[in-house]
Amino acid sequence: RSRARFQNRRNLRPTQRVQDPKTGRMTVIPKYNNVRRNNWNNRGHDNKNQVKLKSSVEVRKDWELQVEIEFSQISKLHLQYPEDKVVNMVECGSLEYYDKRYDRVTTKAERPLQMSNRLFHYVSTTDDPVIRELAKEGHVFATDSILATIMTCPRSYYSWDIIIQRVGSRLFFDKRDDSDFDLLTVNETANELPLNDTSGNSLSKLSLEATYINQNFSQQVLKKEKSTDCDSALIPLL
């Protein structure tokens, strides 16, 4: 009975007759063409336009536009490089082991977050002592964070910028000293973005909190009593 009732209501929907310009035949289609359904499916998708995000750098009027690249063009790029030609130039620093006890952490067996006293150095490309030593071995240099940001830029929504310095035949990809380049992004792919105001849940403060939690957690899950040291005396600041 319920199926027949649904079919009867479906037949009572308003329709309209449309003539095909090629064949001349008349066809019957729904009058509203699922407008209500489309509006329901697109709910909340325009919330990003309601939040005005500031640009990472102020574009001056005297700047000359050299080239403009769309995100769709970058997503189609692919570099094929033979794996046998990939060479590690230098291995430096020390590597601590992961504590597998944190694999058993659940909501019932929780572990509180502990503060770490270690310093985190977020330097740019030209300030890295390892890259300075390897400057004679290549032509294009960048840190891991800058390279990862460029590779994932088609999915980015927040504004960011980098500085490219040319020294002879070498290119150095740097970041600005006063930028939020190293802060983690929050709600970047969500439909609702946090308001960019002075409250505790603002975009800048949430990014700072997420970065602080990630730094402390990355050091808490390591075994401090055991590590593997590399042969090089250089200390990476990446």
C-alpha positions as CSV (number, residue, x, y, z in Angstrom):
1,R,0.0,0.0,0.0
2,S,2.8,2.4,0.8
3,R,4.5,1.8,-2.5
4,A,1.3,2.5,-4.4
5,R,0.8,5.6,-2.4
6,F,4.3,6.8,-3.2
7,Q,3.8,6.0,-6.9
8,N,0.5,8.0,-6.9
9,R,2.1,11.0,-5.4
10,R,5.0,10.7,-7.9
11,N,2.5,10.8,-10.8
12,L,0.9,13.9,-9.4
13,R,4.1,15.9,-9.6
14,P,3.8,18.9,-11.9
15,T,5.4,18.2,-15.3
16,Q,6.0,20.2,-18.5
17,R,6.2,19.2,-22.2
18,V,9.4,20.1,-24.0
19,Q,9.9,19.7,-27.8
20,D,13.2,18.4,-29.0
21,P,14.6,20.9,-31.6
22,K,16.2,18.1,-33.7
23,T,13.5,15.5,-33.9
24,G,10.5,17.6,-33.1
25,R,9.2,15.0,-30.5
26,M,7.5,16.1,-27.4
27,T,8.8,14.8,-24.1
28,V,7.5,15.1,-20.6
29,I,9.9,16.2,-17.9
30,P,9.5,17.3,-14.2
31,K,8.6,20.9,-14.0
32,Y,11.0,21.8,-11.2
33,N,13.9,19.6,-12.5
34,N,15.0,18.6,-9.0
35,V,15.8,22.2,-8.0
36,R,14.8,21.5,-4.4
37,R,17.0,18.4,-4.2
38,N,20.0,20.3,-5.7
39,N,19.6,23.1,-3.2
40,W,19.5,20.6,-0.4
41,N,22.7,18.8,-1.6
42,N,24.6,22.1,-1.9
43,R,23.8,23.3,1.5
44,G,26.7,24.7,3.4
45,H,29.1,24.7,0.4
46,D,29.1,28.5,0.2
47,N,30.2,29.1,3.8
48,K,33.8,29.6,2.8
49,N,32.8,32.7,0.9
50,Q,31.4,34.2,4.0
51,V,34.8,34.3,5.8
52,K,37.3,36.8,4.4
53,L,40.8,35.4,4.7
54,K,43.7,37.8,4.5
55,S,46.4,37.4,2.0
56,S,49.9,36.2,3.1
57,V,51.5,39.1,1.3
58,E,50.3,42.4,0.1
59,V,50.3,42.7,-3.7
60,R,51.6,46.1,-4.7
61,K,50.4,47.9,-7.8
62,D,54.0,48.3,-9.2
63,W,54.5,44.5,-9.3
64,E,54.6,43.1,-12.8
65,L,52.8,39.8,-13.4
66,Q,55.2,37.3,-15.1
67,V,53.1,34.1,-15.3
68,E,49.9,32.8,-13.8
69,I,49.4,29.1,-13.2
70,E,46.1,27.5,-12.3
71,F,45.9,24.7,-9.7
72,S,44.3,22.4,-12.3
73,Q,47.5,22.7,-14.4
74,I,49.7,21.8,-11.4
75,S,47.7,18.7,-10.5
76,K,48.3,17.2,-13.9
77,L,52.1,17.5,-13.7
78,H,54.1,14.3,-13.1
79,L,57.8,13.8,-13.0
80,Q,59.2,10.4,-13.7
81,Y,62.7,9.9,-12.4
82,P,64.6,6.6,-12.2
83,E,64.9,5.3,-8.7
84,D,68.4,4.0,-9.3
85,K,69.6,7.5,-9.9
86,V,68.3,8.8,-6.6
87,V,71.3,9.4,-4.3
88,N,71.4,10.5,-0.6
89,M,74.0,13.2,-0.6
90,V,74.5,13.2,3.2
91,E,72.9,11.7,6.3
92,C,73.3,13.8,9.5
93,G,71.8,14.2,12.9
94,S,70.3,11.4,15.1
95,L,67.1,9.3,14.9
96,E,65.3,8.0,17.9
97,Y,63.0,5.0,18.0
98,Y,59.3,5.0,18.2
99,D,57.6,3.7,21.4
100,K,55.2,1.0,20.3
101,R,53.2,1.3,23.5
102,Y,51.4,4.3,22.0
103,D,49.8,1.9,19.5
104,R,47.6,0.6,22.4
105,V,46.3,4.0,23.4
106,T,42.5,4.2,23.3
107,T,39.8,6.3,24.8
108,K,39.8,4.0,27.9
109,A,43.6,3.7,28.1
110,E,44.5,7.3,27.5
111,R,47.9,9.0,27.9
112,P,48.1,12.7,28.9
113,L,50.1,15.0,26.6
114,Q,53.4,16.0,28.1
115,M,55.4,19.1,27.4
116,S,58.7,18.8,25.7
117,N,61.7,21.0,26.5
118,R,63.3,20.5,23.1
119,L,63.8,23.4,20.6
120,F,62.2,23.2,17.2
121,H,64.1,25.0,14.5
122,Y,62.1,26.1,11.4
123,V,64.7,27.7,9.2
124,S,64.5,28.7,5.6
125,T,66.6,27.2,2.8
126,T,69.4,29.7,2.7
127,D,69.8,29.5,6.5
128,D,70.2,25.7,6.6
129,P,73.9,24.7,7.2
130,V,73.5,21.4,5.4
131,I,72.1,23.0,2.3
132,R,74.9,25.5,2.4
133,E,77.4,22.7,2.3
134,L,75.6,21.0,-0.6
135,A,75.1,24.2,-2.6
136,K,77.9,23.3,-5.0
137,E,76.3,19.9,-5.8
138,G,73.0,21.0,-7.4
139,H,71.0,23.8,-8.9
140,V,67.6,23.9,-7.1
141,F,67.3,23.8,-3.3
142,A,64.3,23.8,-0.9
143,T,63.5,22.5,2.5
144,D,61.1,19.6,3.0
145,S,58.3,21.9,4.3
146,I,58.5,24.2,1.3
147,L,58.7,21.3,-1.2
148,A,55.7,19.6,0.4
149,T,53.6,22.8,0.3
150,I,54.3,23.2,-3.4
151,M,53.4,19.6,-4.1
152,T,50.1,19.9,-2.3
153,C,49.2,23.4,-3.4
154,P,46.2,22.3,-5.6
155,R,44.4,21.3,-2.4
156,S,45.3,24.4,-0.5
157,Y,42.7,27.1,0.4
158,Y,44.6,29.4,2.7
159,S,47.0,32.0,1.2
160,W,50.7,31.4,1.3
161,D,53.8,32.6,-0.6
162,I,57.4,31.8,-1.1
163,I,60.5,33.8,-2.2
164,I,62.7,32.4,-5.0
165,Q,66.2,33.8,-4.9
166,R,68.6,33.3,-7.9
167,V,72.3,33.1,-7.1
168,G,74.2,32.5,-10.3
169,S,72.8,29.4,-11.9
170,R,71.2,28.2,-8.6
171,L,67.7,28.7,-7.3
172,F,66.8,28.8,-3.6
173,F,63.2,28.5,-2.5
174,D,62.8,30.5,0.8
175,K,60.0,31.5,3.1
176,R,59.4,34.9,4.8
177,D,60.7,35.3,8.3
178,D,57.4,36.8,9.6
179,S,55.0,34.4,7.9
180,D,52.9,31.6,9.3
181,F,54.3,29.1,6.8
182,D,55.3,26.5,9.4
183,L,52.0,26.5,11.3
184,L,49.6,23.7,10.8
185,T,46.4,24.5,9.0
186,V,43.0,23.8,10.5
187,N,39.6,23.3,8.9
188,E,41.1,24.0,5.5
189,T,38.9,21.4,3.7
190,A,35.9,21.9,5.9
191,N,32.7,23.5,4.8
192,E,32.7,25.9,7.7
193,L,35.8,27.9,8.4
194,P,36.6,29.4,11.8
195,L,36.2,33.1,12.1
196,N,39.3,35.2,11.7
197,D,38.8,37.3,14.8
198,T,40.5,37.8,18.2
199,S,38.7,35.1,20.0
200,G,40.2,31.9,21.3
201,N,38.8,29.9,18.4
202,S,40.2,32.2,15.7
203,L,42.0,30.8,12.7
204,S,45.5,31.9,13.9
205,K,45.1,30.7,17.4
206,L,43.8,27.3,16.4
207,S,46.7,26.9,14.0
208,L,49.2,27.8,16.8
209,E,47.5,25.3,19.1
210,A,47.6,22.5,16.6
211,T,51.3,23.1,15.9
212,Y,52.1,23.1,19.6
213,I,50.2,19.8,20.2
214,N,52.0,18.2,17.2
215,Q,55.4,19.3,18.4
216,N,54.9,17.9,21.9
217,F,53.3,14.7,20.7
218,S,56.0,13.9,18.2
219,Q,58.6,13.9,21.0
220,Q,56.5,12.1,23.5
221,V,56.2,9.0,21.4
222,L,60.0,8.6,21.1
223,K,62.3,6.5,23.2
224,K,64.8,8.9,24.7
225,E,67.3,6.3,25.8
226,K,68.0,4.8,22.4
227,S,68.9,6.5,19.2
228,T,70.8,6.0,15.9
229,D,73.5,8.6,15.1
230,C,74.7,9.4,11.6
231,D,78.3,9.7,10.6
232,S,78.1,13.4,9.5
233,A,79.0,16.1,12.0
234,L,76.4,18.4,10.5
235,I,73.2,19.0,12.4
236,P,70.2,19.5,10.2
237,L,67.7,22.2,11.1
238,L,64.9,21.0,8.9
